[in-house]
Amino acid sequence: MSRVIALWRTKTIGIISGAWTDYFELTKPRLVSLVLLSTTVGFYLAYPAGINSFSFVLTLVATAFVAAGSMALNQFLERGVDAKMIRTQARPLPSGRLKPSQALWFGLIASVFGFLMFIFFVNLTSALLAFLTWASYLFIYTPLKNKTSLSTIIGAVPGALPPMIGWAGANGAVNFHSFLLFMIIFFWQLPHFLAIAWIYRADYARAGQPILSVVDREGKFVARQMILNMCALMPVSLLPTIFGLTGVVYFFGAFALGLCFAAAIIFSASNLDLRARYVLRASIVYLAALLILMVIDKV
């Protein structure tokens, strides 16, 4: 009898552990971590003393819930598409480990909890920005992915709003400085996502999504868009120093990082089949280093 009970307990613990793992995977933790990183930088740059621990934690926790909820709802909305793509077939919904209703309720509860935290414990401005991010991601960007290659540009908007959420969380308002952070993340996302889209273009084509890497089979327009957006990102990344948000260390560091990122894109543009991953890796290093420089050289 004791052995049966022990086996039952082991199986039960395994099921519970597996369910928690599936719900965690539903939140797309890597994307949520990027959201939290950019929110942290926005908060730090906005707050005069750097970080107020209590308000910072509340802002970050609220952001985490809204981001996790939106990712879960995105997987609920795109479960049919995910089932067609090799890289997403093992996700909790297409694999059948979770039911659509479970993902829907989880996403709604997490989102509402995050919004309520913003409203009652942070401030209304950050709540409105969080809702704008959530709504534009789910109800504008997500459906447009199945209709037009311009969805990439639309999707860059909710992706660039988290620094403004952090800024608003710190002082209850947004200003031109916070918009500079938005612009940097906006232009950074485009070559970053275009690299991902090219690497997995066969998957996107299989799912019937007309993104740019599917429409442009030779990759010439994709490469051109990477270069054009890098040309926009380069001067925009220098504006925080010009407008008094960061110091000269950041300015020259951002300039050097921009040259390296641009070199990686130009080098890869002639053969994206072999080199698109270079752009992807360079974009990750670039953004991380740029944000670190902002924190280090805050004025």
N, C-alpha and C positions, 0 to 999 in steps of 0.2 A: 504493500500500500504506500509506504513512504517513497519507494522508487517511482511509482505512478505519479504521486504528488510532485515529486522533484521534476519529472519529465514535463508535467503539465505546466509547472511554474516556468521552466526554461522556455517552453514553446510560447507561453503567454508573454513573457518578457521580450522574446524575439519579435513577436507580432507587434507589440507596442513600440519597440525600438525601431522596427521597420517603418511603421506608420509615421513616427516623428521624423525619421529621415526623409520620407516621401514629402511630407509637408514642408520641411526645410528646403528640399530641392525645388518645390513649387515656387519658392520666393526668389529663385535665381540669385543666390547669395553673392556671386561675384559682381553682378550688376548693382546689387544693393550696396555692397562695400564701396563701389566707385561713387555712388550717390552720396553715401555718408562721408566719404573723403572730401568731395567737393563742397558739401554742406559745412563740414568742419572748417575748411579754409575760408569760406564766406563769412562764417560766424567770427572766426579769429580776426580777420581783417577789419570787420566792422566794429568789434568791441574795443573801446579805448584801451583797456588794460590787458587786452589779449583774449583771455578766456575767463568768464564767470562760471564756475563749475556747475552750479545748480541750474541756471538757465540754459547752459550748454547741453547738459545731460537731457533735460526735458526736450529741447529742440531736436537733439539727435535721436532720442527714443521715438518721438512723434514722427519724425521723418522715416525712421526705420519701419514703423508700422504701415505708414501710407505707401512706402516703396514696396514693401513685401506684399501688401494687399494688391497693389496694381500689377505686380509681376504674376501673382496667382491668378488674378482675373484675366490677364493677358493669355496665360496658358489655357484657361477655360475657353476663351474666345477663339484661340488658335489651335485647339486640340485636333481638329480635322487636318489642318495644314501640317502640324507636327507629326501626325501619323504617316504622312507621305515622305517626310525628310529623314534620311538615314541618321543624321546627327542628332535628331530630336525624338526618334521613335522610342527611345528608352526612358523618356520622361514619364512621370507618374500617371498622367492621363492617357496618352496613347498606348502605354504598356498595360493599362488596366489595373495598376496598383491602387489608384484612387478613382472614385467615381466623379463625374462632372459636378454633381450637386455638392460634393465635399469640397471641391476646389472653389466653387462659387461662394458657398457660405464662409469658407475660410478667408477668401479674398475680401468679401464684404465686411466681415467682422473686423479684420485687421485694419482695413481702410477707415471705417467709421471710428474705431478706437483711436487711430492716429489723428483724424480730424478733430475729435473731441479734445484730445490732449492739446493740440494747437490752440483751439478756441479758448479753453479754460485755464491752461497753464503756461502758454507761450504768448501769442498775441494774434489778433485778427488778420493782420497783413500776411504773416507767415501761413496762416490757415488758408487764405485765399490763393496764395501762390502754390501751396501744396495741392489744393483742389484743381487749379489750372493745370498743373503738371499731370496729375492723375487723369483728369478728364481728356486732355489733349492726347495723352499717350494711348488711352483705351478706345476713345470714340472718334478720333480723327486719324491718328497715325496708323493704328492697327487695321482698320478697314481699308485704308488707302493702299496698304501694302499689296493688296490683291487687285488694285486697279491702275496704278501709275508708278512709274519710276521716280516721280517727284516726291514720293512718300519719304525718301531718305532725308530730304531737306526739311519736310514737315516734322519728321521724327527727331530731328536735331533740336527742336524747340523745347519739348519737355525734358530732353536730356541735358539741356544747358541751364535749366531753371534752379536746380538744387543749390548752387552758390548764392542765389538771390534769396532762397528760403532761409539759408543760414544767416545771411546778412539781416534779413527782417527779424529773425529770431533773436538777434543780438540787440537791436535797437528799435524794433517796431516799425521800421520804414525801409524803403529802398531808395537809392539815389543813382547818380550817374556812375559812381565807382562800382556799384553792384552790377550795373549793366555792362561794364567792361569785362567783368568775370563771366557774365553770360555770353558775351561775344567770343571770348577766348575758347570756352568749352564748345560753343556752337560750331565754329570753324574747325576746331580740332576733330570733332566727331566725324566730319564728312570723309576725309581721307582714311580715318580709322575704320569706319563702317564699310567704305568702298573696298578696302583690302579684305575684310571679312567676307563681304558679298562675292568678291571674285574667287576667293578660296573655295567657297561653298556654292558656287553658281549652279552646279549640276543639281544640287539639292533644291535650290530655289526654283529652278526650271521644272523639276519633278513635281513640286508643289503648286506650280502654275502661277508663281508670283512674278510680275513683270518688272522686277527691279533692274537697275541700270546694267548690272553685270550679265543679266539674262538677255536684255535687249541688244546690248553692244557686245556681240560675240567675239570680235577681234580685240577688244579692250582698249582701243585708241581713245574713245570718249571717256572711259573710266579713268585712264591715265591722265588725260587732260583735266578732268575735274579734280583729281587729286592735286595736281600742280597748281591750278587756279585757286583752290581753297587754301593751299599752303601759302600762296602769295598774299592772300587776305589775312591769314593767321599771323604771318610774320610781323607786319606793322601793328596789328591789333594787340599782339602780345607785349609790345613795348609801351603801350598807352598807360598802364598802371603807374609807371615811373613819371611819364610826362605830366600826368594829372595828380601827382603827389600821393599816390597810394603806396608805392614801394620806392626803394632807393636805387642807387646806381649799380650796386652789386647785382640786383635782380635784372636791371636793364641790360647789362653786358652778358649776364648769364643767359637771359632769354634770347638775346641776339645769337649767341653761340649755339644754343640748343636749336633755334630755328634753322640755322645754317645746316646743322647735322641732320635734322629731320627732312629738310628740303633735299639734301644730297641723297638721302635714302630713297625718297620718292622719285627723284630724277633717275637715279641708278636703276630702280625697279621698273620704271615706266615702259621701257623698251621690251620687257619680257615678264609680264605679270604672272604668267603661268609658273615660272620658276621663282620669282622674287616677291610676290605679293606678301608673303609672310615677313619679309624684311620690313615692309611698310607697317605691318601690324605690330611687330615688336618695337620698332622705332617709335611708333605713336604712343605706346604704353610707357616707354622710358621717358619720352619727351614730356608727357603730361605730369608724370610723377615728379620729375626733376623740376619742372616749372612751378608746380604747386609748393614744393619744398622751398624753392627760392623765394616765393612770395611770403611764406611764413617767416623765413629767416630774415628777410630784408624789409619787413613791414615798417613803414614810417610812423 
